[in-house]
């Protein structure tokens, strides 16, 4: 039975029914309160009522605060996700309640944001917003739908096919200001490691005699062993030992910044630190490693993830006689 009473400047509705938790809501107009009470009572009778009160009382901005504390902080890439959460919370859109956000609102935001950043960036931001709603629905019991799933996602940018040749890498190394960066560049190119994996690598994880390094707690949560080429071993032997046991003292972000400065001085355009991993993986393929072997070294989980790194040059393949092998397989 619904109870409607005057409370301050509004009308307070409370619905109590056996077997259900009390449902309350406040309206400024009594007719709205009466209409809502009748609708909720009908839904309870028919067994289709979903309580939206918490979702209506929680702004998206506040929900992101809770998501940050309970979900994001447990992720490996927390620092990057924290930046994205802060960016979301600066958007006017997040002043709305979780229950009030509609797919058309998300679409309007998407179109506005696409004028500022790339489609891939917008896609990542929408994925975070969508995950917030998924957690709110599944774990927090918010009786709402996910408006992001009803919104068309922007197209992803084409995968980069930029390759750094030996001459460009040499120029970048010549123009480094950091003592460690030349060795970092060589190691990333030779091992196809991620910058974060290298920055966490410790000497006790490296066996220079067997030429193997053990990467622990990697991005995908698994340990893996990677072979060290003779060049990688030479680069490691040239490194002075640090008291804390780490091979590299630079943080991932410091590596990125130092690399970008070196590229500017070397006048090497459109180069990113991740291109070194890209180059390393591609060279593994060109050296004759099969997909499974490369995946075990690089840590990629699926062929789809690996394909974007394998921009093999036709001329290089022809030199290895691969084109002839392929033709023989097709025509035999």
N, C-alpha and C positions, 0 to 999 in steps of 0.2 A: 504494500500500500504506500502510495506517495504522500509525503507531507510537504506542503509548500508554505513558507512563511517569510515575512518581511525581515530582511537583515541589512541594516544600514541603508545604503542607496539601492540595494538590489533585492532579488528574490531567491531564497535558498531552497533547493529541492533536495529532499532525502527520500530514497526509496529503500524500504526494507521488505525482504521476502525470504521465507524460510528456505534454507539451503543455499542462499546467496549472500555474499558479503554486502554490506550497505553501499549504496551508490549515491553520491552527492554531486551537486553542481549548482553554481550561482549564476543568475541572469539579471540583466538590468530591466527587462520588461517581463511582466507577469505572464503575458500570453505565450512568450517563448518558453518560459518555465513550464507552463501547463502542457504545451505541445511536446516538449522534450520528455516530460514525465510519462505521458501517455505512450510515446514511442518506445521508451526503455521498458516499461511494464509489459508491453506487447512482445518485445524481443525476449524478455525473460520467460514469459509464458510459452513462447515457441521454442525456447532453448537455443536461440541464436545470438544472445546478447554477448558482446565483448566490451569489457570495461576500457574506455579510452581516457579515463580521467588523468592518469599519470602522464600519458603522452601529451595530453592537452596542457598540462601544467609544466611541462619540461621544454625549455627552448633547445634548439639544435646546438647552440653554443654550450649550454650546460651539459647536454648529453655528450658532447665531445670532451668536456672535462672529465666525466666519468669514464669514458672510453679510454682516455689517456691514462688514467690511474689503474684501470682494471685490465685493459687489453693491450694497448700500444706499448706500454713499458716492458712487456714480456717479449717483444719482438727483437730480433737481432738488429734490424735496421731502425731502431727506435729514434735515433737522432734525426734521421731524414723524415720519418713519419711525424715526429713532433713538430718539425718545421711546417709540414703540410697541414697539420691540425691547427697550428697557430694562424696559418694563412686562411684556412676555412673560417676560423672564428672572427677574423677581421671583415668577413663578408656580411653585408647587411642581411642576406638571406638567412643567416643562422640566428637572427633575432626572432624568427618565427618558432612556433611550437612544433614539436615532432609530428603532431597530428594534423597540423595545418598545411604542411608542405605538400604540394601537388606536382604531378609530372610536368605540367605546363610551366610551373615555376622553375623546375630543374632545367627544362629545355631553354627557357629564356636566359638563365644563368650560363648555360653551355654556350649559347650563341654569343653572349657578351664576352665570355672568357676566351673564346676562339679568336677574338680580335686582338688578344694580348699575348697569348702563348700558343705553342704548337698543339696539334690534335692529340699527340701522345701524352703531353702534360695534362691536358684536360681529361683524357681518359683515366689517367692515374688518380687524379683528384676525385673524379666521379666514383671510381672503385672504392676509395676510402669512405666517401659519403654513403655508398651502398652498404659497405660492411658495417658502418655505424648503425644503420637501420636494421640490418640482419641481426646484429647482436642485441639491439633493443627489443626486437620481436621475439627472438628465440630464448635469450638469457634473462632479459629484464621484464618480460611479460607485457610489453606494450601492445595493446590491441589495435594495431595499425597495419597498413600495407607499406611496402617499400616503393616509393615513387621513382627511384632511380632505375629500377628494373623495367619500368614502363616507358623509359625515355631512350630515344635513339642515341647511341654512343657515337662520338666523332671517329673518323677514320684515323688509324695509327699512321705515323710517319713511316716512310720506307726505311728499311734497315740500312744502316751505313755500310757503304762498300769501299770506304777510304782505307787504303793500305799505305803504310809508311815504308818506303824503301830504305835500303841500307844507307844511302847517301843522306837522306833526311834524318834518319836516326843518328848518324854520325854528327851532323850539324847541330842537332839538339843537344847531344852530349857535350860538344865543344862549347856550347853556350850556357851550360849550367852554372849556377852560382853555389850550389850545394855540393859538399864533398860526397854525400851518399847517392845523390840522384843519378849519376852515370851508372853506378852499379845497379841501382833499382831498375833503371831502363833496360839494362842487359838481362837482368833476372826475369823481369816481366815478359820480355820478348822470348827468352829461351824456355821458360817454364809454363807460360800461359796462365800464371796465377792471377788472381784478383789483387788489387792494391791492398785491400784490407787483410787478405790472407798473408801477404808478404809482411805487412807491418806487424802482424801478431806472431810471426815465425820466430822460434827460439832455437838456439844452437843445439840443444839436446834433441831436437826433432830432426836433425840433419846427420846423415851418415855419409861423409865424404868418401869413405873407402868403397862402399857399395853404390854410391851415386844416387841415393834416394832420400827424399824429404817427406816427412809425415805431416800433413796438414790436419790440425785438430779443430773440431767444432766449426766447420766451414759454413758458408752462407745457407746451404740446404740442410744443415744440421748433422752432417755425416763427416767422418774422418776419411781421408784418402791419401794414398801415396803417389808421389810424382817422381818420375826419373829426372835426374840432373844431367844435362849435357856437359861436355868437357868445358864449354865456354861458361856455363853456369857455375861449375865447380871452381874454375879459375877466378870468376868474379867473387865468389864467396870467400875464397882463400885470401883475397886482397882486402877483405873487410877486417877492421880492428875489432877485437872482442870487447863488448860492453859489460859493465858490472852486473846489470840487471838480466843478462842472458839473452836479450833480444838481438836479432840479427840487424834490424833496422830501427833507428831511433825516431824516424819521422812518422807522424800520424797519416792516415789516408788523405785527409783534407790538405795537409801540408804538402804531401806528394803531388796532389793535383795542382795546387797553386804554383809550386816550384816548376813543375813541368810546363804549365801555361806560360810562365815568364820566360822560360828557356826557348819555347817555340816562337815567342814574339821576337826575342833577340836573334834567333836563328833565321827569322823570316820564313818559317814553315807554317803555311796557312792550314786552317781546318783540321788541326790535329788535337786529339784528346788522349788523356792517359789510358783510357780503356781501349784505345786502338792498339796498344801494345799487346794486350791479351788477345784481341782479335787477330793480330799478326801472328802471335805465337800459335794459336789454334790452327790458323790457315797453313802455317809452315809444317805443322805436324801432318796434315793431310798431304801436303806436297812431298813430304818425306816418305810417304807410302803407308802411314798408319791407317788402319781401318776405323770405321765409325765407333765401334765398341772400345777400341784402344784409346782413341782420342777422348771419348766421353769419360773413361775412367781416369784420364789425366786431368781433364779440364773441370770435371765435376758437373757437367750438364746432364740433366735427367732425361730429356727427350730429344729425338732427332730434330723436331721442330725448333727447339732452342739452339741446337747446334748448327742448323743450316745457315742461319744469318751470319755465322762466322766463317763460312767456307766459300768465300768469293775467290775461287781458284782462277788464275789467269790461263786462258786457253793456250798461250804460247808456252807457259811452263809445263802444262800437261802434255803438249805435243812433244816437248823435249824429252819427256820421260817415256814417250811411246804409248801413252794412255789412249790417245785418239785411235791409234792403230788397233789396240786391243779391243776397244769398244766396237770398232767397225767389224772386226773379225767375229765378235760375239753376235752381232746383228745379222751378218750375212751368211754365217755358217749354218 
